[in-house]
Amino acid sequence: MSDTQTIEKLNEALTQLIEAYKDLQDKNKTLEKNLTEANEKINELEAKNKDLEYKISDFSSNRTEQDSKMGGMLSKIQSLLKTSEPKEESTPSVGPTLESIEASNNDSILDIKLDTTPNDTVITSSVSSKRDTTKIDLERMESLLNNYDK
């Protein structure tokens, strides 16, 4: 081989190396671009994940607070139901019972009449309530509350 042939072969090899290097640089730029896009997507997803975790914790704390409030209301209602149920005890009651108040006010309506005379104004009233509108269906309420507990 002569010097010119050697130079030509070296020149061809150098050209091939330069083309391969350019191809590798293009592939490297494409991979870097893909990596950058993937990192941006990861950052977006992490931000969304943190936001969702915050919302979940907020919902969880709201749920816990609502459950405690509902439990408090439920216990108050149950205690009211227990105190308003007729009790068969041997001890005398101190004040009027629910049944005695309902019996005294049975089937009457609030009536207010104004009679005016030239010198005096007389007001007469008869106060009571209708049993049908004010009576609470205790059995139904208790069954609903018992179903809530389950």
Secondary structure by P-SEA (a helix, b strand, c coil): ccaaaaaaaaaaaaaaaaaaaaaaaaaaaaaaaaaaaaaaaaaaaaaaaaaaaaaaaaaaaaaaaaaaaaaaaaaaaaaaaaaacccccccccccccaaaaaaaaccccbbbbbbbcccbbbbbbbbbbbccccccaaaaaaaaaaaaac
